[in-house]
Amino acid sequence: MAFTGTYEHTLDAKHRLTVPAKYRAALSGGLVLAAAPETAPEAPRSIAIWTPPAYEAYTANALSGLNPMSPRARDLKRFLFGYSHDTELDAAHRVMIPTKHIEFAGLGKEVIVLGSGECLEIFDRGRYDSYAAEQLTRIPDLAESLGDTT
């Protein structure tokens, strides 16, 4: 299943997020909350919601071919696994976001839940809105930089 769409949500006082109805069945068997490693300095930090098999595949792919003893690989492993959290939806289809994840992504009460293909991402709404407006101006250049596929 591809996670798509943009949803405006709020976190309640206990840092719980109601998962969009469209994705509840896909996440009913459990999920992984993980800090998302941003590669562009202008991108706001986010927390990703993964299915466990998808997160396992993602981390395996990210770490494949790296010397497991290298400092960079060890740092990446610590980030990927230390900033991830296995959890489940509650009876009201909510997921509680741990404090360290709230702090990592700078999440306030108002958030954006964004479909990112293999996962959902949770952004602080104000930070994401500023980034998205600028990002839209770069899409033509990004698409052109990928080259002609014909």
PEDA-V78030 format. One record per residue. N is the residue number from 0. RES is the residue in one small letter. OMEGA is omega in whole degrees, -180 to 180 (none if undefined). D_LAST is the distance of its C-alpha to the last C-alpha in Angstrom with 1 decimal. Layout:
# PEDA-V78030
n->{N N}
res->{RES RES}
omega->{OMEGA OMEGA}
d_last->{D_LAST D_LAST}
This chain:
# PEDA-V78030
n->{0 1 2 3 4 5 6 7 8 9 10 11 12 13 14 15 16 17 18 19 20 21 22 23 24 25 26 27 28 29 30 31 32 33 34 35 36 37 38 39 40 41 42 43 44 45 46 47 48 49 50 51 52 53 54 55 56 57 58 59 60 61 62 63 64 65 66 67 68 69 70 71 72 73 74 75 76 77 78 79 80 81 82 83 84 85 86 87 88 89 90 91 92 93 94 95 96 97 98 99 100 101 102 103 104 105 106 107 108 109 110 111 112 113 114 115 116 117 118 119 120 121 122 123 124 125 126 127 128 129 130 131 132 133 134 135 136 137 138 139 140 141 142 143 144 145 146 147 148 149}
res->{m a f t g t y e h t l d a k h r l t v p a k y r a a l s g g l v l a a a p e t a p e a p r s i a i w t p p a y e a y t a n a l s g l n p m s p r a r d l k r f l f g y s h d t e l d a a h r v m i p t k h i e f a g l g k e v i v l g s g e c l e i f d r g r y d s y a a e q l t r i p d l a e s l g d t t}
omega->{175 176 -177 174 178 -174 175 -179 173 172 178 -176 179 179 178 178 173 -178 178 -175 -177 -173 -176 -180 -179 -177 -176 179 -178 -180 176 171 -177 172 -178 179 179 -179 178 -177 -179 -178 176 176 180 173 -179 174 -177 163 -179 179 180 179 177 178 180 -178 178 179 -179 -176 -176 178 178 174 -175 179 -179 179 -179 179 180 177 180 178 180 178 -175 -176 179 179 173 -172 175 -179 -180 172 175 -176 179 178 179 173 179 180 -180 -178 -178 177 176 -179 -180 -175 -179 -177 171 -179 -178 -178 171 172 -172 173 -178 179 -176 179 169 176 179 179 167 -173 -179 180 -179 -179 178 -180 -176 179 179 -179 -179 179 -179 -175 179 179 178 180 180 -177 -180 175 180 -178 -180 none}
d_last->{27.7 25.4 27.6 26.5 28.3 30.7 34.4 37.4 40.3 43.5 45.1 48.7 51.6 51.1 47.4 46.2 42.9 42.5 39.3 37.3 38.4 34.9 34.8 38.4 38.1 35.3 37.6 40.9 41.1 41.0 38.7 38.2 38.5 37.0 36.7 33.1 32.4 30.7 28.7 28.8 32.2 31.7 30.8 33.9 35.1 34.8 36.1 33.8 34.9 33.5 34.5 36.3 33.9 30.9 32.8 33.9 30.3 29.3 32.2 31.9 28.2 29.3 32.2 30.8 31.1 33.5 37.0 39.1 41.9 40.1 41.1 37.6 37.0 40.4 39.8 36.5 38.3 41.1 38.9 36.8 39.9 42.6 40.8 40.0 42.3 42.5 43.9 44.1 44.1 47.6 49.1 47.9 44.2 44.5 43.7 45.9 44.1 46.2 47.6 45.8 42.5 43.7 44.7 41.5 39.3 41.9 41.9 44.3 45.4 42.5 39.1 35.5 34.1 30.4 28.0 25.8 24.2 26.4 29.4 31.2 32.1 35.3 35.6 38.6 37.9 38.9 36.9 33.7 34.1 34.3 31.3 29.1 29.9 28.8 25.7 24.4 24.5 22.3 19.4 17.4 17.8 17.0 13.7 12.9 14.2 11.9 9.2 5.7 3.8 0.0}
